Amino acid sequence: MAQIDITAEGKGTFQMVLANAEAGDEIMYHVGKHAAGAHKYEAFVAHQRGECLLYQRRLGESRFAYIARKT
């Protein structure tokens, strides 16, 4: 299982990374207090299509890593 950080990448990167990922790979697409950032919408659409699961991991007080795991 690979862990891929695209938090510093520009819009449009999420789908390309997801397409090249293997099942079980984690893509961290945002870090912050709330889900946001350049990849939020793409991650949500991919989740709706059943391509990934979305979840968050607590990093500290009011700070979370937002992650998509390829299904």
N, C-alpha and C positions, 0 to 999 in steps of 0.2 A: 504494500500500500504506500503510495507516494503522497507527500504533502507539498502542495504547490501554492505559493503566495503570489497573488496577482494584485495586491492592494495598491502597488505603485504603478500599475500598468493603466493605459488609457482605455477609454470606452471601446467596445468591440472585441476585446481580448478574451472575454469569458467563454464565448461559444467556441472559439478556436481551441482554447485549452481543454474545454470539456470534450470536444470531439477527439482530441488526441490522448485523453486520459483513459486509464483502464478502470474497470469496475472496482469500486472500493477506494479509489484515489480521492483525496480531499483537496478541494480548491478553496483557499481562504480568500474571499473577495472583498472583505471590509473589516476594519477594526474600529470600534467606537462605542458610544453609549447606546445608539440606536442603529438599526439596519438602514444603511444609506450608501452613497458612493456611486461610482461610475458603472458598477456591475449589478446593482440591485435588481433592476428591471429584467436584465437578461437571465439572471439566476432564477427569478420568479417564473418567468416564461418556461425555462427549461424544466423547472420543478412541475409545472402544470402539465407538461408533455410527458412526464414520468422519466425524464432523463437523469434526474438527480434528487437527492433528499437534502433539504435545507435545515440547518440547525445552528445553534450558537454555543460557544464555549466561553465560560467566564474567565477573564484574564486578571481581574482585580475589581476593586470598588468601581462600579458603574462603567466598566470597560469589558467589551465582549469581542470575540473573533466570530465573524459570520462566515459559515462554511457550507459548501455544497459538496456532497459525496456522490460520485457517479454511481448509478445503479447498474 
